[in-house]
Amino acid sequence: MTEMALNAQQMTRSFAYSGMDLPDIGAGLSVDEVRETYSATYPELLTATVEGPEIRGNRLVYTFKRSAGAKG
């Protein structure tokens, strides 16, 4: 029987929105709290949905998706 060594890696969170990579602003914050904090800069995030996480290398990437809707 062949043994394989397992290596544990620390995964870091990051966030994606509209083609931008947004860093995690606080590991102790929930994903929704991060979204609410970023909504000060990007108000449309207040109604955005969160997809993920998707594993990219050693990162867990959550994607903020704007809600579809009519303006006006």
Backbone as CSV, one residue per row, in Angstrom:
resi,resn,N_x,N_y,N_z,CA_x,CA_y,CA_z,C_x,C_y,C_z
1,MET,0.845,-1.179,0.000,0.000,0.000,0.000,0.892,1.245,0.000
2,THR,0.568,2.189,-0.846,1.333,3.420,-0.953,0.697,4.491,-0.080
3,GLU,1.533,5.213,0.659,1.025,6.289,1.506,1.250,7.630,0.838
4,MET,0.277,8.494,0.953,0.407,9.848,0.426,0.411,10.826,1.585
5,ALA,1.252,11.813,1.474,1.289,12.854,2.502,0.223,13.899,2.174
6,LEU,-0.486,14.307,3.186,-1.482,15.364,3.019,-0.922,16.654,3.573
7,ASN,-1.047,17.700,2.800,-0.589,19.007,3.243,-1.792,19.919,3.416
8,ALA,-1.945,20.441,4.604,-3.043,21.367,4.862,-2.606,22.765,4.440
9,GLN,-3.478,23.445,3.707,-3.196,24.810,3.292,-4.259,25.735,3.849
10,GLN,-3.835,26.894,4.262,-4.766,27.915,4.746,-5.424,28.576,3.528
11,MET,-6.736,28.568,3.491,-7.474,29.206,2.410,-7.834,30.628,2.848
12,THR,-7.645,31.575,1.971,-8.026,32.954,2.264,-9.252,33.301,1.435
13,ARG,-10.086,34.179,1.989,-11.276,34.621,1.261,-10.943,35.842,0.434
14,SER,-11.605,35.942,-0.695,-11.599,37.187,-1.442,-12.958,37.290,-2.116
15,PHE,-13.217,38.464,-2.640,-14.532,38.748,-3.181,-14.377,39.345,-4.568
16,ALA,-15.290,39.004,-5.459,-15.248,39.513,-6.823,-16.539,40.272,-7.097
17,TYR,-16.372,41.398,-7.769,-17.549,42.167,-8.154,-17.233,42.954,-9.419
18,SER,-18.028,42.763,-10.444,-17.938,43.537,-11.679,-16.506,43.571,-12.236
19,GLY,-15.840,42.409,-12.252,-14.496,42.307,-12.790,-13.392,42.742,-11.843
20,MET,-13.745,43.141,-10.641,-12.748,43.584,-9.657,-12.557,42.512,-8.593
21,ASP,-11.329,42.401,-8.087,-11.038,41.553,-6.930,-11.025,42.446,-5.703
22,LEU,-11.876,42.121,-4.753,-11.967,42.896,-3.514,-11.386,42.058,-2.380
23,PRO,-10.449,42.611,-1.628,-9.853,41.838,-0.532,-10.839,41.635,0.620
24,ASP,-10.567,40.617,1.399,-11.355,40.363,2.605,-11.012,41.449,3.623
25,ILE,-12.016,42.143,4.111,-11.774,43.253,5.038,-11.798,42.815,6.496
26,GLY,-12.109,41.551,6.728,-12.113,41.062,8.100,-12.516,39.609,8.161
27,ALA,-11.577,38.752,8.524,-11.853,37.318,8.576,-12.959,36.981,9.573
28,GLY,-13.158,37.845,10.566,-14.197,37.619,11.559,-15.585,38.035,11.105
29,LEU,-15.659,38.679,9.936,-16.955,39.132,9.415,-17.588,38.053,8.553
30,SER,-18.908,37.980,8.585,-19.601,37.062,7.693,-19.550,37.622,6.273
31,VAL,-19.862,36.793,5.306,-19.885,37.240,3.908,-20.888,38.378,3.744
32,ASP,-22.039,38.286,4.388,-23.038,39.359,4.295,-22.539,40.654,4.925
33,GLU,-21.789,40.554,6.014,-21.227,41.759,6.637,-20.182,42.421,5.727
34,VAL,-19.400,41.609,5.038,-18.432,42.153,4.079,-19.177,42.858,2.949
35,ARG,-20.234,42.213,2.435,-21.045,42.811,1.359,-21.635,44.141,1.814
36,GLU,-22.171,44.191,3.018,-22.753,45.432,3.542,-21.694,46.521,3.690
37,THR,-20.499,46.157,4.127,-19.421,47.138,4.282,-19.005,47.693,2.924
38,TYR,-18.839,46.837,1.940,-18.474,47.298,0.597,-19.593,48.105,-0.062
39,SER,-20.815,47.977,0.421,-21.929,48.733,-0.172,-21.800,50.236,0.083
40,ALA,-20.944,50.640,1.009,-20.682,52.070,1.205,-20.003,52.651,-0.036
41,THR,-19.181,51.837,-0.697,-18.502,52.253,-1.916,-19.302,51.869,-3.154
42,TYR,-19.946,50.728,-3.106,-20.731,50.201,-4.228,-22.164,49.972,-3.743
43,PRO,-23.020,51.009,-3.748,-24.364,50.899,-3.171,-25.220,49.785,-3.777
44,GLU,-24.952,49.429,-5.012,-25.734,48.376,-5.658,-25.526,47.009,-5.002
45,LEU,-24.510,46.884,-4.163,-24.289,45.618,-3.464,-25.351,45.343,-2.408
46,LEU,-26.079,46.378,-1.999,-27.136,46.167,-0.989,-28.165,45.151,-1.461
47,THR,-28.406,45.084,-2.762,-29.383,44.142,-3.300,-28.733,43.003,-4.070
48,ALA,-27.399,42.909,-3.999,-26.684,41.865,-4.740,-26.819,40.516,-4.041
49,THR,-26.726,39.478,-4.837,-26.679,38.131,-4.294,-25.224,37.693,-4.214
50,VAL,-24.974,36.670,-3.416,-23.619,36.152,-3.252,-23.578,34.741,-3.819
51,GLU,-22.597,34.495,-4.678,-22.385,33.154,-5.218,-21.045,32.635,-4.727
52,GLY,-20.967,31.348,-4.524,-19.697,30.748,-4.137,-19.738,30.220,-2.724
53,PRO,-18.577,29.843,-2.265,-17.256,30.180,-2.774,-16.793,29.237,-3.882
54,GLU,-15.931,29.768,-4.736,-15.249,29.013,-5.769,-13.774,28.946,-5.367
55,ILE,-13.194,27.776,-5.458,-11.789,27.624,-5.087,-10.916,28.023,-6.265
56,ARG,-10.037,29.002,-6.035,-9.062,29.447,-7.036,-7.696,29.463,-6.354
57,GLY,-6.924,28.436,-6.621,-5.620,28.314,-5.949,-5.834,28.113,-4.467
58,ASN,-5.295,29.031,-3.657,-5.476,28.933,-2.206,-6.496,29.949,-1.699
59,ARG,-7.387,30.391,-2.609,-8.405,31.378,-2.224,-9.812,30.797,-2.379
60,LEU,-10.683,31.227,-1.493,-12.112,30.981,-1.620,-12.712,32.281,-2.128
61,VAL,-13.203,32.275,-3.349,-13.690,33.506,-3.966,-15.217,33.512,-3.966
62,TYR,-15.765,34.536,-3.325,-17.203,34.779,-3.331,-17.465,35.870,-4.367
63,THR,-18.522,35.698,-5.161,-18.842,36.662,-6.202,-20.142,37.370,-5.863
64,PHE,-20.090,38.699,-5.887,-21.290,39.504,-5.693,-21.915,39.730,-7.062
65,LYS,-23.181,39.356,-7.210,-23.907,39.520,-8.463,-25.030,40.524,-8.264
66,ARG,-25.020,41.565,-9.108,-26.097,42.553,-9.025,-27.423,41.906,-9.364
67,SER,-28.451,42.315,-8.639,-29.788,41.807,-8.922,-30.278,42.429,-10.219
68,ALA,-30.895,41.621,-11.049,-31.450,42.116,-12.297,-32.753,42.835,-11.987
69,GLY,-32.978,43.934,-12.654,-34.217,44.680,-12.428,-34.264,45.883,-13.323
70,ALA,-35.432,46.431,-13.444,-35.603,47.627,-14.268,-35.314,48.871,-13.456
71,LYS,-34.681,49.821,-14.092,-34.448,51.106,-13.445,-35.662,51.998,-13.693
72,GLY,-35.866,52.899,-12.741,-36.904,53.882,-12.989,-38.049,53.855,-12.098
